[in-house]
């Protein structure tokens, strides 16, 4: 079987691997080495401070552009567009890729809708946001379904979701382009396992109402449990930095939902000593934080498309207690590697029963279902599926003329 050459287009916001927070970037940090181990050539379109190995790396921006991601669209959009145009122009000029694999939300599908049939086939991984549902409209978010319906009119793009949950509400116009989901994976060997737990629960996520950290606080206060929380506040990674912005009434962060949520719903509880915020964690600090926790609490208030933190916790031998929403039933086997709660009362009850979960079973579930190699093998299947169904290009007029002349000469 011939070797595949893939143009992998990462977002321009963070290096790979990221130093701390990074959803898509953490997925790619696991996927790229696993694909290369399986013989795939990867041309990675990323930012210049990316350190992961690839067959070749290309970038327009020397550093990750995350400090612009929360800016108004007229400030942030040119970054994403420039990154995509750079990749497209390179791929067009070289013309020797078997497939393009894109991870850029919204701007990626828009760009691919404009390409011609001479361009390599495109696989777009939908990491999120999910397709719009009524509950998202109710909180004032715009409807993204018209965009997806228009994209469905294009026949040159294939889409794979990171879970069945994220694809459940896809509009009918898009369904002919959708392949079977591929779950995110991690390099389980990079996570330290421990079956010796300390007396605290943990949350690991950026602070946002969707993530529900205020519920974790409420339940730990009610059950008299210690809670340690880690994650970004906006783009801030250190608690001291957050404190400075909290003390500044003119802080520009007050325009960001994440910061207001932390200020109003999280910060008032930190003075008790029972609830602790550690900032954003990476590397060994994050692993120790996860591996020693009684359980990771994941009290999401929306249909989470997937969630990397639960995988990382499981790899460390730490159970996950999550709300039964989104992709959580695809990750958590109730009573085996964690619990699925339908409400706050159930979640508190499962927190009391967390010792019923065997840490070894948590680690085993990560190794068997969510390894980087398994993810890579599934993506190779999708690549081959796309290539096998692609119509063979018609010979050009010049080629056809030459062939006809040769036949006449005989």
C-alpha positions, 0 to 999 in steps of 0.5 A, spaced: 500 500 500 502 506 497 505 511 503 500 517 504 502 524 504 497 529 508 497 536 509 495 537 516 492 544 517 492 546 525 489 552 527 494 558 528 493 560 535 497 555 539 504 551 538 504 544 538 504 541 543 501 547 547 504 549 554 498 548 558 491 549 555 490 547 548 484 542 546 485 541 538 493 542 539 493 536 544 489 532 539 494 533 534 500 532 539 498 525 539 495 524 532 501 526 528 507 522 531 502 516 531 500 517 524 508 518 522 509 511 526 504 508 521 508 511 515 504 517 513 508 523 511 505 529 514 506 536 512 504 540 518 501 547 517 502 551 524 506 556 527 513 557 528 514 555 535 511 549 534 516 543 537 513 537 535 516 533 529 513 532 522 516 530 515 516 538 514 513 544 517 510 550 514 508 557 518 506 564 516 506 566 524 512 565 528 508 565 534 502 562 536 496 568 536 492 566 542 492 573 544 488 575 539 483 569 539 478 573 544 478 580 540 473 582 535 472 579 529 475 584 525 481 583 529 482 576 529 479 574 523 485 576 518 489 572 522 485 565 521 484 567 514 492 569 513 493 562 516 489 558 511 491 562 505 498 561 506 496 553 507 492 553 501 497 557 496 502 552 498 498 546 497 496 549 490 503 550 488 506 543 490 500 539 488 503 533 491 499 531 497 494 525 497 489 529 502 488 535 506 486 534 513 484 541 516 482 542 524 480 550 523 473 551 525 468 555 520 474 558 516 476 552 514 470 549 511 468 556 508 475 556 504 474 549 502 467 550 499 471 555 494 476 550 491 476 547 485 476 539 483 484 539 481 485 540 489 486 534 493 480 531 497 479 535 504 477 532 510 475 537 515 475 534 523 469 538 526 472 539 533 466 544 535 462 548 536 456 544 535 451 545 530 446 550 533 440 547 537 435 551 541 438 552 547 444 555 544 439 560 541 436 561 547 442 564 550 443 569 545 448 565 540 447 566 533 445 560 528 450 556 525 446 552 521 445 556 515 452 556 514 453 548 514 447 548 509 450 552 504 456 548 505 452 541 504 452 544 497 459 543 496 461 536 493 469 536 495 469 536 502 468 530 507 467 531 515 468 527 521 466 529 528 470 527 534 464 524 537 457 521 535 454 527 540 457 532 536 454 530 529 447 528 532 444 535 530 447 536 523 442 539 518 440 534 512 444 538 507 450 536 510 449 529 511 452 526 505 458 529 506 459 526 513 463 520 515 463 516 521 466 519 527 473 519 530 474 519 537 480 524 540 486 520 543 492 521 547 499 518 548 497 514 554 504 512 556 505 520 557 501 520 563 503 517 570 498 512 573 497 512 580 492 508 585 493 512 591 489 518 591 489 524 596 483 527 599 480 532 594 476 533 587 478 536 581 476 540 575 480 541 569 477 546 564 477 553 562 472 557 566 466 558 562 458 557 564 458 551 560 463 548 564 459 548 570 465 549 575 460 553 580 456 546 580 463 543 583 464 548 588 456 548 590 457 540 591 463 540 594 461 545 599 455 541 601 459 535 601 464 538 605 469 536 600 476 539 598 476 542 591 482 544 587 481 547 580 485 548 574 484 552 567 485 558 563 481 564 565 480 568 558 487 567 556 490 568 563 494 562 566 497 564 573 492 566 579 496 572 580 495 575 573 487 574 574 488 577 581 491 583 578 485 584 573 480 582 578 482 588 582 482 593 576 475 596 574 477 598 567 480 591 565 478 589 558 477 582 561 471 584 563 468 584 556 469 576 556 464 571 559 470 567 562 472 572 566 466 575 568 464 568 570 470 567 574 469 573 578 462 572 579 461 565 580 468 562 582 472 567 586 467 569 592 468 562 594 476 561 594 477 565 601 474 559 604 480 555 604 476 549 602 476 551 594 482 552 591 484 555 584 491 553 582 492 557 575 493 553 568 497 547 569 501 543 564 506 537 564 508 534 571 504 539 575 498 537 571 499 530 571 500 530 579 494 534 580 490 529 576 493 522 578 492 524 586 485 527 585 479 522 588 475 524 581 475 529 576 468 533 576 465 534 569 459 538 571 458 541 564 452 545 562 452 544 555 452 538 550 460 537 550 462 535 543 468 531 547 473 533 552 480 532 553 480 532 560 476 526 562 481 522 557 487 525 561 484 523 568 482 516 566 490 515 563 492 517 570 487 512 573 482 517 576 475 516 575 470 521 572 464 524 574 460 527 569 453 530 567 450 525 562 450 530 556 454 531 550 459 525 548 460 523 556 456 517 555 461 515 549 467 516 554 464 514 561 462 507 562 457 508 568 460 504 574 466 502 571 471 508 569 466 513 572 459 515 573 454 519 569 449 524 573 443 526 570 442 532 575 446 535 581 443 530 586 446 524 583 452 527 582 453 528 589 451 521 591 456 519 586 462 523 589 460 519 595 461 512 591 467 514 588 471 509 591 467 503 588 471 505 581 478 501 580 483 506 578 486 500 574 479 500 570 480 507 568 487 506 565 485 500 561 479 504 558 484 510 556 489 505 553 483 500 549 479 506 547 482 512 546 490 511 545 493 515 540 495 509 535 487 507 535 485 514 533 491 514 527 488 508 525 481 510 524 483 517 521 487 512 516 481 508 514 477 515 513 483 517 508 483 511 504 475 511 504 475 518 501 481 516 496 477 510 494 471 514 492 474 520 489 472 520 481 479 519 477 481 525 473 479 526 466 484 526 461 486 533 459 484 535 452 492 535 450 492 528 453 486 526 449 489 529 442 495 526 443 492 519 444 488 520 438 494 521 434 498 515 436 492 511 435 491 514 428 498 513 426 498 506 428 
